[in-house]
């Protein structure tokens, strides 16, 4: 029997490179309204090792951090390969991928991150945040594939707003220990009853240290395929300053009220394909971000195709911002479904973090049960952590003046939305032309309160063959 199992695993490993490299992603680039540079696919050798062979025990109790990292390091020393995570619950601390490594989870495999915050501390004591659960930096040809689940155990890290949970849920959080603050309106996972130590001087300072479930920085040729990513301490799938990224058929999920629970965030990424994926999260769903230009890294978002995805709960289903400083160029988003998001197409930025957009084409989107706006442009966005007081955007000062939002050259076509409080909202900043050359065409919106909320003094939006219908008549 042992020989049979070993032979099957060997066969699987031999077939896996073909599965990773033989996907026909070219088909998604047919008839795009703008020419997009396509991502290169990963190249990972056929060798493999199972986590059990590396000494891991998938009993949900034994800490497997060393076994996972040793297996990754061993494969990397041999030129790369596939670390196969078999059936089991694999408790671990933070892990780091290396060049030419595929972390492959079988269907009934769950990687579950430990509630012990102390094992996530960065060796650099001045680091702003702890290590991401899974990280990679300056790596080439890395992948996370399979049918298993990666669970970030985020409730051990995230603050909770009292207004976003029921009495029963609030009691459940308090039963974990923690500390109530702000007159009982916020709960922080501090001095928890699991007896693991805190790693900061205060609940607020510790909350600000939480990091992403997956963060790949300055990497090239990246594949996410098939896996479920859930319950992150912060953002879930977060490539930064990276290129040649394919995200295919993944699921991203967390509680609807998870603080900063973004789904798929592309921060300064180029040549990206996001297809066949499902997102159901606590903050933005599929989001493009672009920080201030960096000479030493990929800068700006460009050549991005988002197609055939489903977003359930999210603050915004498809989002640009709030950082757009290095620009967003050549983006196509089409053939997607949004059901139950707060907003549908969300463009948000603010003074000091804005930049220019060009050649953005969004089409064939269907939406239902949108809580707020189906399409919204906002240029006074201010990031507010949990517990922070309200704040308003300020007039530009110093170098902020060169980073004012400029949402322009955006073409939105063939949108059908049944159910939104407001169909289209667009507010810029007077005298700065922040929202201009926006074209919305051949679309139908059924709204409950407002069809248009467009500030014509600060925003220029052209509607062609657009029906705005009150739900009272439909």
C-alpha positions as CSV (number, residue, x, y, z in Angstrom):
1,X,0.0,0.0,0.0
2,X,2.9,2.4,0.9
3,X,4.4,1.8,-2.6
4,X,1.1,2.5,-4.3
5,X,0.6,5.8,-2.4
6,X,4.2,6.9,-3.1
7,X,3.7,6.0,-6.8
8,X,0.5,8.1,-7.0
9,X,2.2,11.1,-5.3
10,X,5.1,10.8,-7.7
11,X,2.7,10.6,-10.7
12,X,0.9,13.7,-9.4
13,X,4.1,15.6,-9.0
14,X,5.2,14.7,-12.5
15,X,1.9,15.9,-13.9
16,X,1.8,19.1,-11.9
17,X,4.2,21.2,-13.9
18,X,2.1,20.5,-17.0
19,X,-1.0,21.6,-15.1
20,X,0.7,24.8,-14.1
21,X,2.1,25.7,-17.5
22,X,-0.4,24.4,-20.0
23,X,-3.3,26.6,-19.1
24,X,-4.8,28.5,-22.1
25,X,-4.8,32.0,-20.6
26,X,-4.4,33.5,-24.1
27,X,-8.2,33.1,-24.7
28,X,-9.0,35.8,-22.1
29,X,-7.1,38.4,-24.2
30,X,-9.3,38.0,-27.3
31,X,-11.0,41.2,-28.3
32,X,-9.9,43.4,-25.4
33,X,-10.7,47.1,-26.0
34,X,-7.1,48.1,-25.4
35,X,-4.0,46.0,-26.0
36,X,-2.7,44.5,-22.8
37,X,0.7,43.0,-22.1
38,X,0.1,39.4,-20.9
39,X,1.7,37.8,-17.8
40,X,4.4,35.2,-18.2
41,X,3.5,31.9,-16.5
42,X,5.4,30.3,-13.7
43,X,8.1,27.7,-14.3
44,X,8.4,25.2,-11.5
45,X,10.4,21.9,-11.7
46,X,8.7,18.5,-11.3
47,X,10.3,17.4,-8.1
48,X,8.2,17.3,-5.0
49,X,8.1,16.5,-1.3
50,X,5.1,15.9,0.9
51,X,4.8,17.7,4.2
52,X,4.6,14.4,6.1
53,X,7.9,13.3,4.5
54,X,9.4,16.6,5.9
55,X,8.2,15.7,9.4
56,X,4.9,17.6,9.6
57,X,2.0,16.3,11.6
58,X,-1.4,17.4,10.5
59,X,-3.3,16.9,13.8
60,X,-4.2,20.5,14.3
61,X,-2.0,20.6,17.5
62,X,1.6,20.0,16.4
63,X,3.3,23.2,15.3
64,X,4.6,22.5,11.7
65,X,6.4,25.8,11.0
66,X,9.8,24.2,11.0
67,X,8.8,21.2,8.9
68,X,7.1,23.5,6.3
69,X,10.0,25.9,6.1
70,X,12.6,23.1,6.0
71,X,10.8,21.5,3.1
72,X,10.6,24.8,1.2
73,X,14.3,25.5,1.8
74,X,15.3,21.9,0.8
75,X,13.3,22.2,-2.5
76,X,14.8,25.7,-3.1
77,X,18.3,24.4,-2.7
78,X,17.6,21.7,-5.3
79,X,16.3,24.3,-7.8
80,X,12.6,24.3,-6.7
81,X,9.6,22.1,-6.8
82,X,6.2,21.3,-5.2
83,X,5.6,21.1,-1.5
84,X,2.5,18.9,-1.3
85,X,0.3,19.5,1.8
86,X,-1.9,16.4,2.2
87,X,-5.2,15.9,4.2
88,X,-5.0,17.3,7.7
89,X,-5.0,20.5,9.7
90,X,-1.5,21.9,9.7
91,X,-0.9,24.4,12.5
92,X,1.9,26.8,11.6
93,X,3.5,30.1,12.2
94,X,4.7,32.4,9.4
95,X,6.4,30.8,6.3
96,X,8.4,32.2,3.5
97,X,8.3,31.0,-0.1
98,X,11.5,30.8,-2.2
99,X,12.3,30.8,-5.9
100,X,10.6,28.1,-8.0
101,X,8.3,26.9,-5.2
102,X,4.7,25.7,-5.4
103,X,2.8,25.3,-2.2
104,X,0.2,22.8,-3.2
105,X,-2.7,22.0,-0.9
106,X,-4.7,18.8,-1.5
107,X,-8.5,19.1,-1.2
108,X,-8.9,18.2,2.5
109,X,-5.8,20.1,3.6
110,X,-6.1,23.1,5.9
111,X,-3.1,25.3,6.8
112,X,-4.1,27.0,10.0
113,X,-2.1,29.9,11.4
114,X,-1.3,29.8,15.1
115,X,-2.8,32.2,17.6
116,X,0.6,32.8,19.2
117,X,1.4,36.3,18.1
118,X,4.9,36.1,19.4
119,X,6.1,33.8,16.6
120,X,5.2,36.4,13.9
121,X,7.5,39.1,15.2
122,X,9.9,40.4,12.6
123,X,13.6,40.0,13.5
124,X,13.8,43.8,12.8
125,X,12.5,45.2,16.1
126,X,11.6,48.5,14.3
127,X,9.3,46.8,11.8
128,X,5.9,48.4,11.7
129,X,4.1,45.1,11.3
130,X,4.7,41.4,12.1
131,X,5.5,38.9,9.4
132,X,2.7,38.1,7.0
133,X,1.4,34.5,7.4
134,X,2.9,33.6,4.0
135,X,5.5,35.9,2.5
136,X,8.0,36.2,-0.3
137,X,10.3,39.0,-1.4
138,X,12.3,39.4,-4.6
139,X,11.3,35.9,-5.6
140,X,10.7,34.4,-9.1
141,X,8.3,31.6,-10.0
142,X,6.2,31.1,-6.9
143,X,2.8,29.5,-6.6
144,X,0.1,28.6,-4.2
145,X,-2.2,26.0,-5.8
146,X,-4.6,23.1,-5.1
147,X,-8.0,22.7,-3.5
148,X,-7.3,23.2,0.2
149,X,-7.8,26.1,2.6
150,X,-5.4,28.6,4.1
151,X,-6.9,30.1,7.3
152,X,-5.3,33.2,8.9
153,X,-7.1,32.9,12.2
154,X,-7.8,36.6,12.0
155,X,-10.1,36.9,15.0
156,X,-6.9,36.7,17.1
157,X,-5.8,40.0,15.5
158,X,-8.7,42.1,14.3
159,X,-10.5,44.7,16.4
160,X,-14.3,44.5,16.3
161,X,-16.8,47.3,16.2
162,X,-19.8,46.8,18.5
163,X,-22.1,48.3,15.9
164,X,-21.3,45.6,13.4
165,X,-22.1,42.5,15.5
166,X,-25.2,41.1,17.2
167,X,-25.5,40.7,21.0
168,X,-24.7,37.0,20.7
169,X,-21.6,37.7,18.6
170,X,-20.4,40.4,20.9
171,X,-20.7,38.0,23.8
172,X,-18.7,35.4,21.9
173,X,-15.9,37.8,21.3
174,X,-15.8,38.8,25.0
175,X,-15.7,35.1,25.9
176,X,-12.3,34.9,24.1
177,X,-11.0,37.5,26.6
178,X,-9.9,40.7,25.0
179,X,-10.5,44.3,26.1
180,X,-13.4,46.6,25.5
181,X,-12.5,50.2,24.7
182,X,-14.1,53.5,23.5
183,X,-17.0,53.2,26.0
184,X,-17.7,49.6,24.9
185,X,-17.9,50.4,21.2
186,X,-14.7,48.5,20.3
187,X,-13.2,45.2,21.3
188,X,-9.5,44.4,20.9
189,X,-7.9,40.9,21.0
190,X,-5.8,41.8,24.0
191,X,-4.9,39.6,27.0
192,X,-6.8,36.7,25.4
193,X,-7.9,33.7,27.4
194,X,-5.8,31.3,25.3
195,X,-2.8,32.5,27.4
196,X,-0.6,33.5,24.5
197,X,1.4,36.7,25.2
198,X,0.7,40.1,23.7
199,X,3.5,41.7,21.7
200,X,2.9,45.4,22.0
201,X,2.5,48.0,24.8
202,X,-1.2,48.5,24.2
203,X,-4.2,47.0,22.4
204,X,-4.1,49.8,19.8
205,X,-0.4,49.4,19.1
206,X,-0.8,45.6,18.7
207,X,-3.7,46.1,16.3
208,X,-1.6,48.3,14.1
209,X,1.0,45.5,13.8
210,X,-1.3,43.0,12.2
211,X,-0.4,42.0,8.6
212,X,-1.7,40.2,5.6
213,X,-2.5,36.5,5.0
214,X,-0.3,36.4,1.8
215,X,2.0,39.2,0.9
216,X,4.4,38.9,-2.0
217,X,6.7,41.9,-2.6
218,X,8.9,42.6,-5.6
219,X,8.2,39.2,-7.1
220,X,7.9,38.0,-10.7
221,X,5.9,35.2,-12.2
222,X,3.3,34.4,-9.5
223,X,0.4,32.0,-9.6
224,X,-2.6,31.6,-7.2
225,X,-4.8,28.8,-8.3
226,X,-7.8,27.0,-6.8
227,X,-7.1,27.5,-3.1
228,X,-9.4,29.1,-0.5
229,X,-7.9,32.0,1.4
230,X,-9.9,32.9,4.5
231,X,-10.0,34.8,7.8
232,X,-7.0,37.0,7.4
233,X,-5.7,39.3,10.1
234,X,-5.8,42.1,7.5
235,X,-5.7,41.8,3.7
236,X,-6.0,38.4,2.2
237,X,-4.1,38.1,-1.2
238,X,-1.7,41.0,-1.6
239,X,1.0,41.1,-4.3
240,X,3.0,44.3,-4.1
241,X,5.4,45.9,-6.6
242,X,5.3,42.6,-8.5
243,X,4.7,41.5,-12.1
244,X,3.4,38.6,-14.2
245,X,0.7,37.5,-11.8
246,X,-2.1,35.0,-12.5
247,X,-5.0,34.6,-10.1
248,X,-7.2,31.8,-11.3
249,X,-10.2,30.2,-9.6
250,X,-9.4,31.1,-6.0
251,X,-11.9,31.8,-3.2
252,X,-11.4,34.6,-0.7
253,X,-13.7,34.8,2.3
254,X,-14.0,36.2,5.8
255,X,-16.8,37.6,8.0
256,X,-18.6,40.5,6.4
257,X,-17.6,42.8,9.3
258,X,-13.9,41.9,9.4
259,X,-11.9,45.1,9.9
260,X,-9.7,45.8,6.8
261,X,-10.6,42.4,5.4
262,X,-9.7,43.2,1.8
263,X,-10.0,40.2,-0.7
264,X,-7.6,40.6,-3.6
265,X,-5.4,43.7,-3.5
266,X,-3.0,44.5,-6.4
267,X,-0.6,47.1,-5.1
268,X,1.7,48.5,-7.9
269,X,1.4,45.4,-10.0
270,X,1.8,44.9,-13.7
271,X,0.7,42.3,-16.2
272,X,-2.0,40.7,-14.1
273,X,-4.8,38.3,-14.9
274,X,-7.6,37.7,-12.3
275,X,-10.2,35.2,-13.5
276,X,-12.8,32.7,-12.3
277,X,-12.5,33.7,-8.6
278,X,-15.0,34.3,-5.8
279,X,-14.7,37.0,-3.1
280,X,-16.8,37.5,0.0
281,X,-15.1,39.7,2.5
282,X,-15.2,42.5,5.0
283,X,-13.7,45.3,3.0
284,X,-12.9,45.9,-0.7
285,X,-13.2,42.9,-3.0
286,X,-10.9,43.2,-6.0
287,X,-8.8,46.3,-5.5
288,X,-6.1,48.1,-7.5
289,X,-3.7,50.4,-5.5
290,X,-0.8,52.5,-6.6
291,X,1.4,54.2,-4.1
292,X,3.9,57.1,-4.8
293,X,6.3,56.3,-7.5
294,X,9.4,54.2,-6.6
295,X,12.5,54.1,-8.8
296,X,13.6,50.8,-7.2
297,X,10.4,48.8,-7.8
298,X,7.4,48.2,-10.1
299,X,5.5,51.4,-9.9
300,X,1.8,51.9,-10.9
301,X,-0.8,49.4,-11.9
302,X,-0.9,48.5,-15.6
303,X,-1.9,45.8,-18.0
304,X,-4.5,44.2,-15.7
305,X,-7.4,42.0,-16.9
306,X,-10.2,41.1,-14.4
307,X,-12.8,38.7,-15.9
308,X,-15.4,36.2,-14.9
309,X,-15.3,36.8,-11.2
310,X,-18.0,36.9,-8.5
311,X,-18.0,39.3,-5.6
312,X,-20.6,38.9,-2.8
313,X,-20.1,41.1,0.3
314,X,-17.4,43.8,0.1
315,X,-17.2,47.5,0.6
316,X,-16.6,47.8,-3.1
317,X,-16.7,45.0,-5.6
318,X,-14.2,46.4,-8.1
319,X,-12.2,49.2,-6.6
320,X,-9.5,51.7,-7.6
321,X,-7.7,53.3,-4.6
322,X,-7.4,54.8,-2.3
323,X,-3.8,55.1,-3.4
324,X,-3.5,55.9,-7.1
325,X,-0.4,58.1,-7.0
326,X,1.8,56.2,-9.5
327,X,-1.1,55.8,-11.9
328,X,-3.4,53.1,-13.1
329,X,-3.1,52.3,-16.8
330,X,-4.6,49.8,-19.3
331,X,-7.1,48.0,-17.2
332,X,-10.0,45.8,-18.5
333,X,-12.7,44.5,-16.1
334,X,-15.5,42.6,-17.7
335,X,-18.1,39.7,-17.4
336,X,-18.3,39.9,-13.6
337,X,-21.1,39.5,-11.0
338,X,-21.6,41.6,-7.9
339,X,-24.3,40.5,-5.4
340,X,-24.7,42.2,-2.1
341,X,-21.7,44.6,-2.0
342,X,-21.9,48.0,-0.4
343,X,-20.8,49.6,-3.7
344,X,-20.3,48.1,-7.1
345,X,-17.6,50.1,-9.1
346,X,-15.7,52.2,-6.5
347,X,-13.2,54.9,-7.4
348,X,-11.7,56.4,-4.3
349,X,-8.7,58.6,-3.5
350,X,-7.7,61.8,-1.7
351,X,-5.2,64.6,-1.7
352,X,-1.7,63.3,-1.1
353,X,-2.5,59.8,-2.5
354,X,-4.0,60.5,-5.9
355,X,-2.7,60.0,-9.4
356,X,-3.9,59.7,-13.0
357,X,-5.8,56.9,-14.7
358,X,-5.9,56.1,-18.4
359,X,-7.4,53.5,-20.7
360,X,-9.8,51.9,-18.2
361,X,-12.6,49.8,-19.7
362,X,-15.3,48.2,-17.6
363,X,-18.1,46.3,-19.3
364,X,-20.7,43.5,-19.0
365,X,-21.1,43.7,-15.3
366,X,-24.3,42.6,-13.5
367,X,-25.2,43.7,-10.0
368,X,-27.9,43.0,-7.5
369,X,-28.7,44.3,-4.0
370,X,-26.0,47.0,-3.8
371,X,-26.3,48.8,-0.5
372,X,-25.1,52.2,-1.5
373,X,-23.9,53.3,-5.0
374,X,-23.6,51.1,-8.1
375,X,-20.9,53.5,-9.4
376,X,-19.1,56.0,-7.2
377,X,-16.2,58.5,-7.6
378,X,-14.9,60.0,-4.4
379,X,-11.9,62.3,-4.2
380,X,-11.9,63.2,-0.5
381,X,-11.3,59.7,0.9
382,X,-9.4,59.6,4.2
383,X,-8.3,56.3,5.7
384,X,-9.6,55.9,9.3
385,X,-8.4,53.0,11.5
386,X,-10.8,51.4,13.9
387,X,-11.6,53.9,16.7
388,X,-10.3,56.9,14.9
389,X,-12.5,60.1,14.8
390,X,-14.0,61.3,11.6
391,X,-11.7,63.4,9.4
392,X,-12.1,65.4,6.2
393,X,-9.7,65.8,3.3
394,X,-7.4,68.8,3.5
395,X,-6.3,71.2,0.8
396,X,-3.0,70.0,-0.7
397,X,0.2,71.1,1.0
398,X,3.9,70.6,0.2
399,X,4.4,67.7,-2.2
400,X,0.8,66.6,-1.7
401,X,-0.2,69.0,-4.5
402,X,1.3,66.7,-7.1
403,X,-0.7,63.7,-5.8
404,X,-4.3,64.9,-6.4
405,X,-6.7,62.3,-7.8
406,X,-7.4,62.4,-11.5
407,X,-10.0,59.8,-12.5
408,X,-10.1,60.1,-16.3
409,X,-10.3,58.1,-19.5
410,X,-12.7,55.6,-17.9
411,X,-15.2,53.8,-20.1
412,X,-18.1,51.9,-18.4
413,X,-20.4,50.0,-20.7
414,X,-23.3,47.5,-20.5
415,X,-23.9,47.5,-16.7
416,X,-27.1,46.1,-15.3
417,X,-27.9,46.9,-11.7
418,X,-31.1,45.8,-10.0
419,X,-31.1,47.5,-6.6
420,X,-28.9,50.3,-5.4
421,X,-29.6,53.2,-3.1
422,X,-27.9,55.5,-5.6
423,X,-27.1,54.6,-9.2
424,X,-24.3,56.9,-10.0
425,X,-22.4,59.3,-7.6
426,X,-19.5,61.5,-8.6
427,X,-17.9,64.2,-6.5
428,X,-14.5,65.7,-7.3
429,X,-12.7,68.7,-5.9
430,X,-13.6,72.1,-7.4
431,X,-11.0,73.6,-9.6
432,X,-8.9,70.5,-9.8
433,X,-10.6,68.4,-12.6
434,X,-10.4,65.3,-10.5
435,X,-13.3,63.5,-12.3
436,X,-13.4,64.0,-16.1
437,X,-13.7,62.1,-19.3
438,X,-15.9,59.5,-17.7
439,X,-18.2,57.7,-20.1
440,X,-21.1,55.5,-18.9
441,X,-23.1,53.9,-21.7
442,X,-25.8,51.3,-22.6
443,X,-26.6,50.5,-19.0
444,X,-29.6,50.1,-16.7
445,X,-29.7,51.0,-13.0
446,X,-32.7,50.4,-10.7
447,X,-32.3,52.6,-7.6
448,X,-34.2,53.2,-4.4
449,X,-33.3,56.8,-3.6
450,X,-31.3,58.6,-6.3
451,X,-30.6,58.0,-9.9
452,X,-27.8,60.6,-10.2
453,X,-25.7,62.4,-7.5
454,X,-23.2,64.1,-9.8
455,X,-21.6,67.4,-8.7
456,X,-21.3,69.1,-12.1
457,X,-19.1,71.8,-10.6
458,X,-16.4,69.2,-9.8
459,X,-17.1,66.1,-11.9
460,X,-17.8,65.5,-15.6
461,X,-19.6,62.3,-16.4
462,X,-21.2,61.6,-19.7
463,X,-24.2,59.3,-19.8
464,X,-25.2,57.7,-23.2
465,X,-28.2,55.4,-23.4
466,X,-28.3,55.0,-19.7
467,X,-31.7,54.2,-18.0
468,X,-32.1,55.3,-14.4
469,X,-35.3,53.7,-13.0
470,X,-36.8,54.1,-9.5
471,X,-37.6,50.7,-8.0
472,X,-41.1,52.0,-7.1
473,X,-42.1,51.8,-10.7
474,X,-40.4,48.5,-11.5
